[in-house]
Amino acid sequence: MSNTITIDGQTIPFQEGQTIMDAALAAGVYIPHLCHNPEFTPHGSCKLCTVTVNGRNVASCTMPAVEGQQIANNTDELNAKRRALTQMLFVEGNHFCPFCEKSGNCNLQAVAYHLDMMSPHYNHFYPAREVDASHPDILLDRNRCILCELCVRASRDVDGKEVFGLSGRGIDCKLVVNSSSGDLVDTDLAATDKAASVCPTGAIIVKRHGFSVPIGQRIFDHKDISQVQLEAAQKERGHE
Amino acid sequence: MSQCDSPDLKQRLAPILQKHGRDPTKVLQILREIQDTAHCICGQSIDLIAEHLDLPRVRVAGVAGFYSFLAGGQACGEYRVLFSDNITDHMLGKAELMDYFSKKLWLEPGKVSEDGLVSVDSTSCTGMCDQGPAALVNGMPLTNLDENCLDLICELIRSRKPVSDWPPMLFEVQDNILRKDVLLGEAFEPGAALKATLARGPRETWAEVDKSNLRGRGGAGFKTASKWSFCHAAIAEEEGHVVCDIGDRAERIMVCNADEGEPGTFKDRVLLNSYADLVFEGMTVGARVVGARRGFLYLRGEYAYMLGKLEGVLQQRREKGLLGKNILGEQGFDFDIEIHLGAGAYICGEESALIESLEGKRGRPRNRPPFPVTHGYLGHPTVVDNVETFACAAKIALHGGEWFAAMGTGQSAGTKILSISGDCERRGIYEYPFGTTIRQILQDCGAEDPYAVQVSGPSGTTISWKEFDRMIAFEDLATAGAFMIFKRGRDLFQMARNFSHFFAHESCGFCTPCRVGTTLMQRIMDKIDGGHGTASDLEEMKNLGQLLKTMSHCGLGTSAANPVLDTLNKFPDVYEQKLKALAFEPAFDLDGALATARRITGRDDKEAHLGAES
């Protein structure tokens, strides 16, 4: 049988042009990820989706599937490293789940649960990051930003606006917006834009909807993120 | 007052904007020039550039915030003095000199003087390690700094004398070539290698480069002929290589990587200063082989002072018919080279980040595949080779592949230029055949009681005195050229700590492991340095090192932990003697947190400290 790859011993098919992540999601194999969203161009920055292909580590969201690849994914070693990366994302920002509007709907929180993250492990950086509440309908809280650039991609590729971008370098990287004032209110971002709803954490949220779904009834309150994302991929395939 | 506040900013920037046209790849070049003119890049400048180039403002702001020399929107003084922060500068007294200079000017490093006249800060290695301590003042190199020299500079700054009118002896940079072999030793007649190439034919010249076994001199050691053939689909096909789909972008690009940012490396500076013809000729030979019509020299911002001289060499070559249209009268052999300046970003030495920077973007390494040889600059098949690689290519075109392959070792043909600095009598440039032992090199440069050598810079390998019989070669110690020597008695912990700061500062921030991991590493090294380290911190660094090595996006991240891991492995005592005899020590330094209060109250007595006496 041609056009197959093997993930953790399971043979799965792929189509020409698919990445390992694409093929895995289509076949119902979960690879933890944060910066990847099947609706957008793969980015490869969070590195949670790293898998071992023929002995080499690669980001599965950007690596094309190639016939015969032997891939290790759900291993203790890789999951430990993914957990460490998730812990890094927690400590470099200011994430306070108990009073975050996104709690229960947050991919970062859900991935942390999935990976059995029990503590932040590293020392918190407690960075001073700006909150931008200037926009009447949308809140930008950089404390919760994990620099996945999904909003950057959504605004550029779907909304055609390029409201968001990154500036700075290294640990000083930060999300900036397309206005001279630096404020969100002076951009043309609208609450109906894809960029306003794509954030996997609570960094960009539409105002006045924070608690419209009560805690306890939220996406990840009863389902693991792997189940949620595989179901979404399944649904997407149904539409095709 | 920063000149950015002036109301006529638009008029003052107009010539810069006009000069570069409306080409969005020029963003970085424009920003550089504005920084030089206005000493900062204010919001209004960014608005003007975005408008002029019809780019989203956020993209211009992103570029402005990425490069160290652009100061990320913060003002710097009319005179901006940046002290080179490499460990070799420190060994020659950098910290004390910077402190002396700052005090003399009543300045705090990192801040601009009240009158906006001057600012002082540190910068990553400026590539003057054989003549340090070094610094840059408004882009001009200062070498062999001492207190007398800084006194003079203080006077010049206070009297507001333009840097262009300062005594030229301040800016003297020596080549210090101390051992020559085939690259540096023989005189080279500009055009000779091109004539040989034309006589032999492009396909045959490629075969000579193939036969020579030339491997990239930037450190990774990829076979140059293979790279060239991938870029030239027809050759690749004939050779039975996988022919990559190069799409509809048939135009090919030749790029010379002169972003020599690895601390301790300065051989490309010397090649460009005194052998530029050889380098440009190598590029032109490569262009003939792969069929490129455009070439770029990506020159690191620290070497901007050489721009005028290099432009001059390019112009001479055009006049001699060695660049431009119908080179040496050969119909259809068109090739020219443009110089693109960096602006303080080590990551741009990584080839795909370099291409992003050439396109006027943030220097962020791309996802691969596709590789630059098929999808490089603006999507065109692009060859990126090191300065020294091109110099070798020119010699191979002239003398043939066999001649070159006969030198060196089995897997490492030819010679290697080393930049030697640190504890030795004769610091400078040494060209050796591959296979030369560390011991031989140490003897030649007069290293007394050497204890360790950092081969190939922070991203390379730390070797101890037990390993001096190892050799410079891809099969043993691969190197991009840095060779920093540490004599017995030097604190190698401080070397590793210096390098951990370097990587944290230079991480581009794209991927999680490198962005956060390099900073965590730096903080633990600082914690140990502050006397608060414990055994568990060493374990933590080993784990972080593994994470960086295995999960990072590019070579910066995968090699960032090398100095710490190597020194932990080979010199564990330098860590252990700094540890507290405790199993656990909180990272939060309670006494350190009182520093601000002590400064405010002007106290530093024993009572103003917590637990320092223990």
Contacts between the chains, C-beta under 8 A, distances in Angstrom:
chain1	res1	chain2	res2	distance
A	42	B	367	7.3
A	44	B	367	4.9
A	44	B	511	7.7
A	44	B	553	6.9
A	45	B	510	5.2
A	45	B	511	5.2
A	45	B	512	7.0
A	45	B	553	7.2
A	46	B	511	7.5
A	46	B	512	5.4
A	47	B	511	5.2
A	47	B	512	5.3
A	47	B	513	5.7
A	47	B	551	5.1
A	47	B	552	7.5
A	47	B	553	7.0
A	48	B	512	7.7
A	50	B	550	7.9
A	50	B	551	5.5
A	57	B	550	5.2
A	57	B	551	6.4
A	59	B	367	7.4
A	59	B	553	7.6
A	62	B	367	4.3
A	64	B	369	6.7
A	81	B	547	5.9
A	81	B	550	6.9
A	81	B	551	5.7
A	84	B	543	7.5
A	84	B	547	5.6
A	85	B	512	4.9
A	85	B	513	6.2
A	85	B	547	7.6
A	85	B	551	6.7
A	88	B	512	5.5
A	88	B	513	7.2
A	88	B	516	3.8
A	88	B	517	6.8
A	88	B	520	7.4
A	89	B	512	6.1
A	89	B	516	7.4
A	91	B	516	7.3
A	92	B	515	7.3
A	92	B	516	4.9
A	92	B	519	7.7
A	122	B	516	7.9
A	122	B	520	5.9
A	123	B	523	7.3
A	123	B	587	4.5
A	123	B	588	7.7
A	125	B	519	7.5
A	147	B	509	7.2
A	147	B	515	7.6
A	162	B	56	4.1
A	162	B	58	6.1
A	162	B	59	7.1
A	163	B	58	7.3
A	164	B	58	6.7
A	165	B	56	7.4
A	165	B	58	3.6
A	165	B	59	5.9
A	165	B	61	6.8
A	165	B	62	4.6
A	166	B	62	5.6
A	166	B	362	7.2
A	166	B	509	7.7
A	167	B	61	5.3
A	167	B	62	4.8
A	167	B	64	7.2
A	167	B	65	3.2
A	167	B	66	7.2
A	167	B	72	7.5
A	168	B	65	4.7
A	168	B	66	7.3
A	168	B	72	6.7
A	168	B	509	6.9
A	169	B	65	7.0
A	169	B	66	5.1
A	169	B	67	7.8
A	169	B	68	7.8
A	169	B	345	7.4
A	169	B	362	8.0
A	169	B	507	7.4
A	169	B	508	6.1
A	169	B	509	5.4
A	170	B	504	6.4
A	170	B	505	6.6
A	170	B	506	7.1
A	170	B	507	4.1
A	170	B	508	6.8
A	170	B	509	4.6
A	170	B	515	6.1
A	170	B	518	7.2
A	170	B	519	7.3
A	171	B	504	6.9
A	171	B	507	7.3
A	171	B	509	6.7
A	171	B	515	5.9
A	171	B	516	7.0
A	171	B	518	7.8
A	171	B	519	4.5
A	172	B	509	7.2
A	173	B	509	3.6
A	173	B	515	6.7
A	176	B	58	5.8
A	176	B	61	5.5
A	176	B	62	6.8
A	176	B	65	7.4
A	177	B	58	6.5
A	178	B	56	5.4
A	178	B	57	5.3
A	178	B	58	3.9
A	179	B	57	7.1
A	180	B	43	5.7
A	180	B	44	7.8
A	180	B	46	7.8
A	180	B	47	5.3
A	180	B	57	6.8
A	182	B	43	7.6
